[in-house]
Amino acid sequence: MNYGEKIKFLREEKELTLIEMANILNISDSLYSRYEKEIQIIPLKHLNNICNYFNTSIDYIFNLTTKQNYPNTKNEINPKISGERLKNFRKELKLTQKELAEALYVARGIIGEYENGHFLISTHLLYTICKNYNLSADYLLGRINEPIYLKK
C-alpha cells in the first residue's frame, strides 16, 4: 500500500520522533514503527487519527491522490455511513454482494456486515476497493460528503 512512507514523511516533516507519534496515538512505539514499516497494517482508527493530526486525507496517505486534504473534512469515521456508501457504490456498479466479494477475494458475508454498518471496513479492503474502482477512501468512510472518483 505504501502508506508507511507517507506517514513517516509527515511525521518527520513536523520533526516528531517515532515515540512522540506513538504517544499521540496512545500506542507503543514498536507498534507505530511496524505501521511505518508496513509490517503490520494500520487500523483505520489509527490512520484516521494520523490524518486528523496532520490535516491530511486518507486518499493522500494511500497515494491515491496528490491532493493533501479536502475542504470540510469530518474527523470521525462512521461504519453506518461507510456501509451505506459501500452498498450504494456496489449497486451503482450493478454488482451483487457475491460478485463484489468474489472480486475482492472475501466472503460474501463480510460485504454484508460492512454494508449493514456492523463493522468498519478493514484498511486493506478499503484500499483495494478505492484503488481498483478509483473511489475516494475519504468519501467511502464519510469523512467528506461529495463522491470523488480519482483519476488513474
N, C-alpha and C positions, 0 to 999 in steps of 0.2 A: 504494500500500500504506500510505502514511503512517507508516512506521516511523521515518523520518528525524526527524520532530518529537519522537517519543518518545525516541530515543537522545540527541537534543540536550537535551531536558528533563532526562534522567537525568544527563548529563554536567554540565550547568550546576547542577543541584541539589547535586552533590558538589563544585562550584566547581573543576572541571577545565577547563583550556584545551583547545582542539582539538588542539594539539600534544601535550599530555600524554596525551590519549586515544589519539592515533595511536601514541605511544611504547608505551603499554600493549599495543596490538595488534601492535606491531612492523611498522607500515606508515607510509607517508608521510602527512604532514598533509593534503596535497592529495587523496590518495585517501580519507582519512577524511572530509574535507569533502564529497566527492562522495557518500558514503554518507548523510550527514546531509541533503544537499540532494536526495537520491534521483535524482541524475544517473546514478549507477551503482548497480545492485542489489548489495546487500551479500551476499557469500558466507556460507553457513551457518557455516563455520568461524569467521568474524569475529563473526557475530551471536551464536553460542553463547558465544564468549569475552566479549562485552559482557554477555550475560545472566548469565554466571558472575560477572563482576566486580561487577555491580550487584545480584546475588542476585534476579534477576527472571526471569519466564517469557518464552518466545518468544511465547506467546499474548498476553501483556500488550504486548510490543513491537509485535506485529501488530495491536493494538487489537481482538483477538477477545474479550477479557475485561477487566474492571476489576480482577480478582484479580492482584496483582502477582507472587506466587510460589506454588509448591506445596510441600507437605512432601515430604521425601525425594527431592528432585530430584538426578539424577545430572549431573555436569559434562560427561561425554562424550556424543557422539552417534555412533551406530554404523550404518553402511549396511546391515549384515546384519539388525539388529533393525528398522530402519525399512522395509527391503524386505519382511520377513515381515509386519509390521503393515499395510503398504500392501496386500499380497496378501490378507490376512485381511479387511481392510476392504472391498476390492473384491468379494470373494466374499460378504461379508455383504450387500452391495447387489445381489448376483446379477448382476454385470456381468462381461463378458469383458474381457480386456486391450484388445481392439479397441474395445469400447464406451466404456471409461473413457478411452482415448486420444482417441477422437473427441470426447467431452465436454470434454476438456481442450485440444483442438487441438494434440496432439502425435502423433508416430509411435508405433505400437503397440510397436515395438522399444524405445522409451525406457521405457515402463512395464515391460517385461520386464527390462531392465537394472537398473532401480530395485528391482524385486521380487526379483531374484536377488542383490541386495546388491553389484553390481559398481560402482555409483556412488552417492554420496549425492544424494538428490533436490535439485533446484535450488530456490533460495529462492522464486522466482516460482511454480513449480509447487506447492511446499509450501503457500504462502499461498493459492493458488487452490483447492486441494483442501480445505484447512481452512475457508476462507471459504464455499465452495459447499456443503460437506457438514457444516458445523458440528462438525468434529472438531478436537481439540487438537493443535497442532503439537508440543508437548512430548511428548505421548503417541506420536505417529507417529514421532518421532525417537528414542524410547527414553529420554528424559530423566526421564519418570515412568512408573510401571508400570500404573496404572489407567486404562482408557479414559475419556476425558472428552468428552462431547458438549456443545458450547457452545450457549447459547441465542441465538436470533436477536434 
